[in-house]
Amino acid sequence: MSHLPFRLDANPTMETSALAPAEAFTTDDKTELNHTHFATNDESVLTGTWECAPTREEIDAYPVHEMMTLISGRLRLTHPDGAVEEFGPGDTFYIAKGAPVVWEITERLRKFYMIVE
């Protein structure tokens, strides 16, 4: 991949993805799509656009370091102490690798992401 700066496209050509487990989907819509804009050769750093129908997952340890900006949709994160944060279009936030969290997409979500393993 190129090492030149580039603009992230909010509406790229998307491909089917399967990161969310089938049982996590909370509606009949099971759509999950992804477009990788950049990946290092070892895929330890990834940037892309991801879209997913409503889901709910209890995650004991978030698998990667991830910074994301919501393009559309809504997300609710519940922390182990019960604190709830809600995010919508334009919000940018970070989840550290290993963080326990309940991840709940309450409205079809599209986001930019940057992942570091």
C-alpha positions in Angstrom: 0.0 0.0 0.0 1.0 3.6 -0.5 2.7 5.6 2.2 1.3 8.9 0.8 -1.4 10.8 2.7 -4.9 10.1 1.6 -8.5 11.1 2.4 -10.8 8.6 4.1 -13.9 8.1 1.9 -17.1 7.8 3.9 -18.8 6.0 1.1 -16.2 3.5 -0.4 -17.0 0.3 -2.1 -17.8 -2.0 0.8 -17.3 -5.8 1.1 -19.1 -8.2 3.3 -17.5 -8.6 6.7 -18.0 -11.1 9.6 -16.5 -9.5 12.7 -19.7 -9.5 14.8 -20.9 -13.0 15.9 -24.2 -14.0 14.4 -25.8 -14.2 17.8 -24.9 -10.5 18.5 -27.4 -9.1 16.0 -30.5 -7.7 17.6 -32.7 -7.4 14.5 -33.4 -9.4 11.4 -30.9 -7.3 9.6 -27.5 -9.1 9.8 -25.6 -6.7 7.5 -21.9 -6.1 8.2 -19.6 -4.4 5.7 -16.0 -3.2 5.6 -13.5 -1.3 3.4 -9.9 -1.3 4.4 -8.3 2.0 3.3 -4.8 1.1 4.6 -3.0 -1.9 6.2 0.6 -2.4 7.1 2.1 -5.5 5.7 1.6 -7.4 9.0 -1.8 -5.8 9.5 -0.8 -4.6 12.9 -2.2 -1.2 11.8 -5.5 -0.9 9.9 -7.6 2.1 8.8 -11.0 1.7 7.2 -14.7 2.3 7.1 -17.0 -0.3 8.8 -20.8 -0.5 8.8 -23.0 -2.8 10.9 -26.7 -3.4 11.7 -27.7 -3.2 15.4 -25.8 -5.6 17.7 -25.1 -6.1 21.3 -21.9 -7.8 22.6 -20.5 -8.2 26.1 -16.7 -8.0 25.5 -14.5 -9.2 28.3 -11.3 -7.7 26.7 -11.5 -5.5 23.7 -9.2 -7.2 21.2 -7.3 -4.2 19.8 -6.5 -0.5 20.4 -9.1 1.3 18.3 -9.8 5.0 17.6 -13.1 5.6 15.7 -15.3 8.4 14.4 -18.9 7.7 13.8 -20.2 8.8 10.4 -23.8 7.7 11.0 -25.8 5.7 13.5 -25.6 5.4 17.3 -23.5 3.4 19.7 -23.9 2.8 23.4 -20.9 1.6 25.5 -21.5 0.4 29.0 -18.4 0.2 31.3 -18.0 -2.4 34.1 -19.0 0.1 36.7 -22.4 0.6 34.9 -21.5 4.0 33.4 -23.0 4.4 30.0 -21.7 6.5 27.2 -23.6 7.2 24.0 -22.1 8.2 20.7 -23.5 9.6 17.4 -22.4 11.0 14.1 -19.2 13.1 14.4 -18.2 11.7 17.8 -14.6 10.4 18.0 -13.5 8.0 20.8 -10.9 5.4 21.7 -11.1 2.0 23.3 -7.9 0.5 24.7 -7.0 -3.1 24.0 -8.1 -5.3 27.0 -10.9 -2.9 28.1 -14.1 -4.7 29.2 -17.1 -3.1 27.6 -20.7 -3.8 26.5 -20.8 -2.7 22.9 -24.4 -2.0 21.6 -25.2 -0.6 18.2 -28.6 0.9 18.7 -29.0 2.3 15.1 -27.2 1.1 12.0 -23.6 2.3 12.4 -21.0 3.5 10.0 -17.6 4.5 11.3 -14.0 5.3 10.3 -11.6 3.3 12.4 -7.9 3.1 13.1 -6.8 -0.1 14.8 -3.4 -0.9 16.3 -2.8 -4.4 17.6 
